[in-house]
């Protein structure tokens, strides 16, 4: 499992700007811990190796 590494302030600012947010230094400072918290929680999802059949959805209507 890949470990989550903390994002640098510069990279976090670039990430927020790319998403269209123009945040002040105080707003970035307040948001970054929340980003880190959730990034650690979803890190295992990025490690999944799914094949094409894992991505398929099947609908079977009631008969």
mmCIF file as gemmi writes it, N, C-alpha and C atoms, coordinates in Angstrom:
data_model
loop_
_atom_site.group_PDB
_atom_site.id
_atom_site.type_symbol
_atom_site.label_atom_id
_atom_site.label_alt_id
_atom_site.label_comp_id
_atom_site.label_asym_id
_atom_site.label_entity_id
_atom_site.label_seq_id
_atom_site.pdbx_PDB_ins_code
_atom_site.Cartn_x
_atom_site.Cartn_y
_atom_site.Cartn_z
_atom_site.occupancy
_atom_site.B_iso_or_equiv
_atom_site.pdbx_formal_charge
_atom_site.auth_seq_id
_atom_site.auth_asym_id
_atom_site.pdbx_PDB_model_num
ATOM 1 N N . UNK Axp A 1 ? 0.845 -1.175 0 1 0 ? 1 A 1
ATOM 2 C CA . UNK Axp A 1 ? 0 0 0 1 0 ? 1 A 1
ATOM 3 C C . UNK Axp A 1 ? 0.885 1.231 0 1 0 ? 1 A 1
ATOM 4 N N . UNK Axp A 2 ? 0.588 2.158 -0.876 1 0 ? 2 A 1
ATOM 5 C CA . UNK Axp A 2 ? 1.353 3.397 -0.954 1 0 ? 2 A 1
ATOM 6 C C . UNK Axp A 2 ? 1.029 4.282 0.235 1 0 ? 2 A 1
ATOM 7 N N . UNK Axp A 3 ? 2.049 4.919 0.765 1 0 ? 3 A 1
ATOM 8 C CA . UNK Axp A 3 ? 1.837 5.826 1.879 1 0 ? 3 A 1
ATOM 9 C C . UNK Axp A 3 ? 1.491 7.208 1.358 1 0 ? 3 A 1
ATOM 10 N N . UNK Axp A 4 ? 0.637 7.871 2.106 1 0 ? 4 A 1
ATOM 11 C CA . UNK Axp A 4 ? 0.304 9.246 1.755 1 0 ? 4 A 1
ATOM 12 C C . UNK Axp A 4 ? 1.395 10.151 2.308 1 0 ? 4 A 1
ATOM 13 N N . UNK Axp A 5 ? 1.915 11.024 1.468 1 0 ? 5 A 1
ATOM 14 C CA . UNK Axp A 5 ? 2.906 11.991 1.925 1 0 ? 5 A 1
ATOM 15 C C . UNK Axp A 5 ? 2.263 13.367 1.943 1 0 ? 5 A 1
ATOM 16 N N . UNK Axp A 6 ? 2.672 14.174 2.888 1 0 ? 6 A 1
ATOM 17 C CA . UNK Axp A 6 ? 2.1 15.51 3.027 1 0 ? 6 A 1
ATOM 18 C C . UNK Axp A 6 ? 2.407 16.357 1.798 1 0 ? 6 A 1
ATOM 19 N N . UNK Axp A 7 ? 1.431 17.108 1.371 1 0 ? 7 A 1
ATOM 20 C CA . UNK Axp A 7 ? 1.575 17.973 0.208 1 0 ? 7 A 1
ATOM 21 C C . UNK Axp A 7 ? 2.242 19.284 0.648 1 0 ? 7 A 1
ATOM 22 N N . UNK Axp A 8 ? 3.111 19.802 -0.186 1 0 ? 8 A 1
ATOM 23 C CA . UNK Axp A 8 ? 3.77 21.071 0.149 1 0 ? 8 A 1
ATOM 24 C C . UNK Axp A 8 ? 2.775 22.217 0.006 1 0 ? 8 A 1
ATOM 25 N N . UNK Axp A 9 ? 3.064 23.323 0.664 1 0 ? 9 A 1
ATOM 26 C CA . UNK Axp A 9 ? 2.191 24.496 0.568 1 0 ? 9 A 1
ATOM 27 C C . UNK Axp A 9 ? 2.085 24.998 -0.863 1 0 ? 9 A 1
ATOM 28 N N . UNK Axp A 10 ? 3.191 24.975 -1.597 1 0 ? 10 A 1
ATOM 29 C CA . UNK Axp A 10 ? 3.188 25.437 -2.982 1 0 ? 10 A 1
ATOM 30 C C . UNK Axp A 10 ? 2.328 24.534 -3.859 1 0 ? 10 A 1
ATOM 31 N N . UNK Axp A 11 ? 2.459 23.227 -3.676 1 0 ? 11 A 1
ATOM 32 C CA . UNK Axp A 11 ? 1.67 22.278 -4.459 1 0 ? 11 A 1
ATOM 33 C C . UNK Axp A 11 ? 0.186 22.379 -4.103 1 0 ? 11 A 1
ATOM 34 N N . UNK Axp A 12 ? -0.111 22.611 -2.823 1 0 ? 12 A 1
ATOM 35 C CA . UNK Axp A 12 ? -1.5 22.753 -2.408 1 0 ? 12 A 1
ATOM 36 C C . UNK Axp A 12 ? -2.118 24.015 -2.993 1 0 ? 12 A 1
ATOM 37 N N . UNK Axp A 13 ? -1.366 25.097 -3.001 1 0 ? 13 A 1
ATOM 38 C CA . UNK Axp A 13 ? -1.856 26.346 -3.604 1 0 ? 13 A 1
ATOM 39 C C . UNK Axp A 13 ? -2.13 26.118 -5.101 1 0 ? 13 A 1
ATOM 40 N N . UNK Axp A 14 ? -1.215 25.433 -5.794 1 0 ? 14 A 1
ATOM 41 C CA . UNK Axp A 14 ? -1.398 25.16 -7.222 1 0 ? 14 A 1
ATOM 42 C C . UNK Axp A 14 ? -2.635 24.294 -7.445 1 0 ? 14 A 1
ATOM 43 N N . UNK Axp A 15 ? -2.855 23.32 -6.581 1 0 ? 15 A 1
ATOM 44 C CA . UNK Axp A 15 ? -4.013 22.439 -6.685 1 0 ? 15 A 1
ATOM 45 C C . UNK Axp A 15 ? -5.312 23.228 -6.535 1 0 ? 15 A 1
ATOM 46 N N . UNK Axp A 16 ? -5.364 24.105 -5.556 1 0 ? 16 A 1
ATOM 47 C CA . UNK Axp A 16 ? -6.585 24.886 -5.35 1 0 ? 16 A 1
ATOM 48 C C . UNK Axp A 16 ? -6.802 25.875 -6.495 1 0 ? 16 A 1
ATOM 49 N N . UNK Axp A 17 ? -5.721 26.468 -6.997 1 0 ? 17 A 1
ATOM 50 C CA . UNK Axp A 17 ? -5.857 27.403 -8.105 1 0 ? 17 A 1
ATOM 51 C C . UNK Axp A 17 ? -6.318 26.702 -9.371 1 0 ? 17 A 1
ATOM 52 N N . UNK Axp A 18 ? -5.814 25.477 -9.599 1 0 ? 18 A 1
ATOM 53 C CA . UNK Axp A 18 ? -6.237 24.701 -10.771 1 0 ? 18 A 1
ATOM 54 C C . UNK Axp A 18 ? -7.717 24.358 -10.714 1 0 ? 18 A 1
ATOM 55 N N . UNK Axp A 19 ? -8.241 24.231 -9.488 1 0 ? 19 A 1
ATOM 56 C CA . UNK Axp A 19 ? -9.665 23.914 -9.344 1 0 ? 19 A 1
ATOM 57 C C . UNK Axp A 19 ? -10.542 25.161 -9.405 1 0 ? 19 A 1
ATOM 58 N N . UNK Axp A 20 ? -9.902 26.319 -9.593 1 0 ? 20 A 1
ATOM 59 C CA . UNK Axp A 20 ? -10.664 27.552 -9.748 1 0 ? 20 A 1
ATOM 60 C C . UNK Axp A 20 ? -10.841 28.346 -8.468 1 0 ? 20 A 1
ATOM 61 N N . UNK Axp A 21 ? -10.246 27.901 -7.371 1 0 ? 21 A 1
ATOM 62 C CA . UNK Axp A 21 ? -10.382 28.621 -6.106 1 0 ? 21 A 1
ATOM 63 C C . UNK Axp A 21 ? -9.242 29.62 -5.959 1 0 ? 21 A 1
ATOM 64 N N . UNK Axp A 22 ? -9.592 30.817 -5.556 1 0 ? 22 A 1
ATOM 65 C CA . UNK Axp A 22 ? -8.597 31.857 -5.258 1 0 ? 22 A 1
ATOM 66 C C . UNK Axp A 22 ? -8.648 32.096 -3.755 1 0 ? 22 A 1
ATOM 67 N N . UNK Axp A 23 ? -7.796 31.4 -3.01 1 0 ? 23 A 1
ATOM 68 C CA . UNK Axp A 23 ? -7.838 31.446 -1.55 1 0 ? 23 A 1
ATOM 69 C C . UNK Axp A 23 ? -6.714 32.3 -0.985 1 0 ? 23 A 1
ATOM 70 N N . UNK Axp A 24 ? -7.017 32.949 0.132 1 0 ? 24 A 1
ATOM 71 C CA . UNK Axp A 24 ? -5.988 33.712 0.843 1 0 ? 24 A 1
ATOM 72 C C . UNK Axp A 24 ? -5.078 32.737 1.581 1 0 ? 24 A 1
ATOM 73 N N . UNK Axp A 25 ? -3.977 33.246 2.099 1 0 ? 25 A 1
ATOM 74 C CA . UNK Axp A 25 ? -3.041 32.405 2.855 1 0 ? 25 A 1
ATOM 75 C C . UNK Axp A 25 ? -3.718 31.794 4.08 1 0 ? 25 A 1
ATOM 76 N N . UNK Axp A 26 ? -4.593 32.561 4.711 1 0 ? 26 A 1
ATOM 77 C CA . UNK Axp A 26 ? -5.31 32.059 5.894 1 0 ? 26 A 1
ATOM 78 C C . UNK Axp A 26 ? -6.285 30.955 5.516 1 0 ? 26 A 1
ATOM 79 N N . UNK Axp A 27 ? -6.956 31.13 4.402 1 0 ? 27 A 1
ATOM 80 C CA . UNK Axp A 27 ? -7.898 30.107 3.944 1 0 ? 27 A 1
ATOM 81 C C . UNK Axp A 27 ? -7.163 28.826 3.562 1 0 ? 27 A 1
ATOM 82 N N . UNK Axp A 28 ? -6.037 28.959 2.896 1 0 ? 28 A 1
ATOM 83 C CA . UNK Axp A 28 ? -5.237 27.783 2.544 1 0 ? 28 A 1
ATOM 84 C C . UNK Axp A 28 ? -4.77 27.053 3.797 1 0 ? 28 A 1
ATOM 85 N N . UNK Axp A 29 ? -4.339 27.815 4.783 1 0 ? 29 A 1
ATOM 86 C CA . UNK Axp A 29 ? -3.853 27.232 6.033 1 0 ? 29 A 1
ATOM 87 C C . UNK Axp A 29 ? -4.967 26.47 6.75 1 0 ? 29 A 1
ATOM 88 N N . UNK Axp A 30 ? -6.187 26.989 6.695 1 0 ? 30 A 1
ATOM 89 C CA . UNK Axp A 30 ? -7.321 26.322 7.334 1 0 ? 30 A 1
ATOM 90 C C . UNK Axp A 30 ? -7.777 25.088 6.553 1 0 ? 30 A 1
ATOM 91 N N . UNK Axp A 31 ? -7.682 25.135 5.232 1 0 ? 31 A 1
ATOM 92 C CA . UNK Axp A 31 ? -8.173 24.043 4.388 1 0 ? 31 A 1
ATOM 93 C C . UNK Axp A 31 ? -7.195 22.871 4.284 1 0 ? 31 A 1
ATOM 94 N N . UNK Axp A 32 ? -5.917 23.148 4.343 1 0 ? 32 A 1
ATOM 95 C CA . UNK Axp A 32 ? -4.905 22.103 4.12 1 0 ? 32 A 1
ATOM 96 C C . UNK Axp A 32 ? -5.016 20.922 5.089 1 0 ? 32 A 1
ATOM 97 N N . UNK Axp A 33 ? -5.236 21.132 6.403 1 0 ? 33 A 1
ATOM 98 C CA . UNK Axp A 33 ? -5.384 19.956 7.289 1 0 ? 33 A 1
ATOM 99 C C . UNK Axp A 33 ? -6.558 19.064 6.916 1 0 ? 33 A 1
ATOM 100 N N . UNK Axp A 34 ? -7.65 19.662 6.443 1 0 ? 34 A 1
ATOM 101 C CA . UNK Axp A 34 ? -8.797 18.85 6.015 1 0 ? 34 A 1
ATOM 102 C C . UNK Axp A 34 ? -8.442 18.053 4.769 1 0 ? 34 A 1
ATOM 103 N N . UNK Axp A 35 ? -7.742 18.686 3.836 1 0 ? 35 A 1
ATOM 104 C CA . UNK Axp A 35 ? -7.298 17.994 2.627 1 0 ? 35 A 1
ATOM 105 C C . UNK Axp A 35 ? -6.408 16.8 3.007 1 0 ? 35 A 1
ATOM 106 N N . UNK Axp A 36 ? -5.449 17.032 3.893 1 0 ? 36 A 1
ATOM 107 C CA . UNK Axp A 36 ? -4.534 15.961 4.326 1 0 ? 36 A 1
ATOM 108 C C . UNK Axp A 36 ? -5.303 14.812 4.977 1 0 ? 36 A 1
ATOM 109 N N . UNK Axp A 37 ? -6.281 15.143 5.8 1 0 ? 37 A 1
ATOM 110 C CA . UNK Axp A 37 ? -7.073 14.117 6.49 1 0 ? 37 A 1
ATOM 111 C C . UNK Axp A 37 ? -7.761 13.196 5.486 1 0 ? 37 A 1
ATOM 112 N N . UNK Axp A 38 ? -8.447 13.791 4.515 1 0 ? 38 A 1
ATOM 113 C CA . UNK Axp A 38 ? -9.18 12.98 3.557 1 0 ? 38 A 1
ATOM 114 C C . UNK Axp A 38 ? -8.264 12.315 2.53 1 0 ? 38 A 1
ATOM 115 N N . UNK Axp A 39 ? -7.146 12.929 2.217 1 0 ? 39 A 1
ATOM 116 C CA . UNK Axp A 39 ? -6.189 12.311 1.292 1 0 ? 39 A 1
ATOM 117 C C . UNK Axp A 39 ? -5.63 11.019 1.896 1 0 ? 39 A 1
ATOM 118 N N . UNK Axp A 40 ? -5.404 11.01 3.211 1 0 ? 40 A 1
ATOM 119 C CA . UNK Axp A 40 ? -4.922 9.781 3.874 1 0 ? 40 A 1
ATOM 120 C C . UNK Axp A 40 ? -5.991 8.695 3.811 1 0 ? 40 A 1
ATOM 121 N N . UNK Axp A 41 ? -7.254 9.085 3.958 1 0 ? 41 A 1
ATOM 122 C CA . UNK Axp A 41 ? -8.327 8.091 3.955 1 0 ? 41 A 1
ATOM 123 C C . UNK Axp A 41 ? -8.555 7.468 2.581 1 0 ? 41 A 1
ATOM 124 N N . UNK Axp A 42 ? -8.37 8.221 1.51 1 0 ? 42 A 1
ATOM 125 C CA . UNK Axp A 42 ? -8.638 7.657 0.181 1 0 ? 42 A 1
ATOM 126 C C . UNK Axp A 42 ? -7.403 7.067 -0.489 1 0 ? 42 A 1
ATOM 127 N N . UNK Axp A 43 ? -6.243 7.168 0.145 1 0 ? 43 A 1
ATOM 128 C CA . UNK Axp A 43 ? -5.016 6.62 -0.441 1 0 ? 43 A 1
ATOM 129 C C . UNK Axp A 43 ? -5.162 5.144 -0.816 1 0 ? 43 A 1
ATOM 130 N N . UNK Axp A 44 ? -5.791 4.287 0.01 1 0 ? 44 A 1
ATOM 131 C CA . UNK Axp A 44 ? -5.932 2.869 -0.381 1 0 ? 44 A 1
ATOM 132 C C . UNK Axp A 44 ? -6.744 2.666 -1.656 1 0 ? 44 A 1
ATOM 133 N N . UNK Axp A 45 ? -7.662 3.554 -1.96 1 0 ? 45 A 1
ATOM 134 C CA . UNK Axp A 45 ? -8.457 3.42 -3.177 1 0 ? 45 A 1
ATOM 135 C C . UNK Axp A 45 ? -7.568 3.558 -4.411 1 0 ? 45 A 1
ATOM 136 N N . UNK Axp A 46 ? -6.579 4.41 -4.323 1 0 ? 46 A 1
ATOM 137 C CA . UNK Axp A 46 ? -5.679 4.612 -5.453 1 0 ? 46 A 1
ATOM 138 C C . UNK Axp A 46 ? -4.786 3.392 -5.693 1 0 ? 46 A 1
ATOM 139 N N . UNK Axp A 47 ? -4.663 2.527 -4.69 1 0 ? 47 A 1
ATOM 140 C CA . UNK Axp A 47 ? -3.827 1.332 -4.821 1 0 ? 47 A 1
ATOM 141 C C . UNK Axp A 47 ? -4.558 0.146 -5.446 1 0 ? 47 A 1
ATOM 142 N N . UNK Axp A 48 ? -5.877 0.237 -5.6 1 0 ? 48 A 1
ATOM 143 C CA . UNK Axp A 48 ? -6.638 -0.869 -6.175 1 0 ? 48 A 1
ATOM 144 C C . UNK Axp A 48 ? -6.247 -1.093 -7.631 1 0 ? 48 A 1
ATOM 145 N N . UNK Axp A 49 ? -6.084 -2.343 -7.985 1 0 ? 49 A 1
ATOM 146 C CA . UNK Axp A 49 ? -5.803 -2.692 -9.373 1 0 ? 49 A 1
ATOM 147 C C . UNK Axp A 49 ? -7.039 -3.379 -9.925 1 0 ? 49 A 1
ATOM 148 N N . UNK Axp A 50 ? -7.823 -2.619 -10.667 1 0 ? 50 A 1
ATOM 149 C CA . UNK Axp A 50 ? -9.073 -3.132 -11.2 1 0 ? 50 A 1
ATOM 150 C C . UNK Axp A 50 ? -8.91 -3.531 -12.656 1 0 ? 50 A 1
ATOM 151 N N . UNK Axp A 51 ? -9.528 -4.637 -13.007 1 0 ? 51 A 1
ATOM 152 C CA . UNK Axp A 51 ? -9.568 -5.073 -14.397 1 0 ? 51 A 1
ATOM 153 C C . UNK Axp A 51 ? -10.861 -4.568 -15.018 1 0 ? 51 A 1
ATOM 154 N N . UNK Axp A 52 ? -11.002 -4.75 -16.311 1 0 ? 52 A 1
ATOM 155 C CA . UNK Axp A 52 ? -12.182 -4.264 -17.018 1 0 ? 52 A 1
ATOM 156 C C . UNK Axp A 52 ? -13.463 -4.858 -16.437 1 0 ? 52 A 1
ATOM 157 N N . UNK Axp A 53 ? -13.441 -6.127 -16.065 1 0 ? 53 A 1
ATOM 158 C CA . UNK Axp A 53 ? -14.65 -6.747 -15.533 1 0 ? 53 A 1
ATOM 159 C C . UNK Axp A 53 ? -15.026 -6.201 -14.157 1 0 ? 53 A 1
ATOM 160 N N . UNK Axp A 54 ? -14.078 -5.637 -13.442 1 0 ? 54 A 1
ATOM 161 C CA . UNK Axp A 54 ? -14.376 -5.027 -12.148 1 0 ? 54 A 1
ATOM 162 C C . UNK Axp A 54 ? -15.136 -3.72 -12.312 1 0 ? 54 A 1
ATOM 163 N N . UNK Axp A 55 ? -15.039 -3.108 -13.47 1 0 ? 55 A 1
ATOM 164 C CA . UNK Axp A 55 ? -15.68 -1.825 -13.707 1 0 ? 55 A 1
ATOM 165 C C . UNK Axp A 55 ? -17.051 -1.955 -14.356 1 0 ? 55 A 1
ATOM 166 N N . UNK Axp A 56 ? -17.438 -3.163 -14.717 1 0 ? 56 A 1
ATOM 167 C CA . UNK Axp A 56 ? -18.707 -3.374 -15.415 1 0 ? 56 A 1
ATOM 168 C C . UNK Axp A 56 ? -19.886 -3.291 -14.443 1 0 ? 56 A 1
ATOM 169 N N . UNK Axp A 57 ? -20.999 -2.793 -14.954 1 0 ? 57 A 1
ATOM 170 C CA . UNK Axp A 57 ? -22.238 -2.725 -14.183 1 0 ? 57 A 1
ATOM 171 C C . UNK Axp A 57 ? -23.278 -3.546 -14.925 1 0 ? 57 A 1
ATOM 172 N N . UNK Axp A 58 ? -24.019 -4.355 -14.178 1 0 ? 58 A 1
ATOM 173 C CA . UNK Axp A 58 ? -25.031 -5.193 -14.787 1 0 ? 58 A 1
ATOM 174 C C . UNK Axp A 58 ? -26.374 -4.856 -14.166 1 0 ? 58 A 1
ATOM 175 N N . UNK Axp A 59 ? -27.366 -4.651 -15.016 1 0 ? 59 A 1
ATOM 176 C CA . UNK Axp A 59 ? -28.725 -4.398 -14.554 1 0 ? 59 A 1
ATOM 177 C C . UNK Axp A 59 ? -29.601 -5.548 -14.986 1 0 ? 59 A 1
ATOM 178 N N . UNK Axp A 60 ? -30.24 -6.196 -14.027 1 0 ? 60 A 1
ATOM 179 C CA . UNK Axp A 60 ? -31.159 -7.288 -14.335 1 0 ? 60 A 1
ATOM 180 C C . UNK Axp A 60 ? -32.527 -6.904 -13.815 1 0 ? 60 A 1
ATOM 181 N N . UNK Axp A 61 ? -33.449 -6.515 -14.689 1 0 ? 61 A 1
ATOM 182 C CA . UNK Axp A 61 ? -34.786 -6.128 -14.231 1 0 ? 61 A 1
ATOM 183 C C . UNK Axp A 61 ? -35.524 -7.329 -13.651 1 0 ? 61 A 1
ATOM 184 N N . UNK Axp A 62 ? -36.412 -7.019 -12.769 1 0 ? 62 A 1
ATOM 185 C CA . UNK Axp A 62 ? -37.225 -8.103 -12.18 1 0 ? 62 A 1
ATOM 186 C C . UNK Axp A 62 ? -38.056 -8.771 -13.274 1 0 ? 62 A 1
ATOM 187 N N . UNK Axp A 63 ? -38.212 -10.078 -13.173 1 0 ? 63 A 1
ATOM 188 C CA . UNK Axp A 63 ? -38.966 -10.813 -14.189 1 0 ? 63 A 1
ATOM 189 C C . UNK Axp A 63 ? -40.306 -11.222 -13.669 1 0 ? 63 A 1
